[in-house]
Amino acid sequence: MFTGIVKGVFPVSAIARKEQFATLSVALPEELLKGVETGASIAINGTCLTVTGFTESEVTFDAMQETLRVTNLGELEPGTLVNLERAARFGDEIGGHLLSGHIHDTVVIDEVINTPDNTTVFFRFDARWSDYILPKGYIALNGASLTVGEEVKDNRFCVHLIPETLKLTTFANCQPGDRVNLEIDSQTQAVVNTVKSYLAKAI
């Protein structure tokens, strides 16, 4: 389980690809490697991955075919910066919202508007997620817990990013056309699906 509070951006130090499979390593500082062990869960760009190995300076994961298909991890190269969050522990403060690290889809950055105090990023999404992306609702993008802006229409939505978010995430360097991992809020999904099921039975 994760909270959507990204701990920083870190570079992919190595990646080895096979057919429909990849092994990637991410360079981390000592403080984030503290307590890491094989089998632990860490979110890379919001994707829950299992630690398969680690050293004093990096941690390694395997990504299977389905993970590479659904997420943007298949696009990573050595040197690419990624968002990272260690799994939440019992008693940790939930600063964002609860996330599973199971990515639903990717969305595409459509427009980036920069102002002195914040940045607004617009995304295009597949119509099948329309019922779950709601104004002022929770959403996770590349593992960052964010609030959907007021404008959601024509399969497009936006988020507003403060300087602190830009400092700690890959959104500081985002560009139109970039693919971003999307995790729908589980509570929103549960409520919407329950209502849809009820209405379908009532008809």
Summary of the structure (lengths in Angstrom):
residues: 203
radius of gyration: 17.2
end to end distance: 37.4
largest distance: 60.3
contacts: 617
relative contact order: 0.19
helix: 21%
strand: 42%
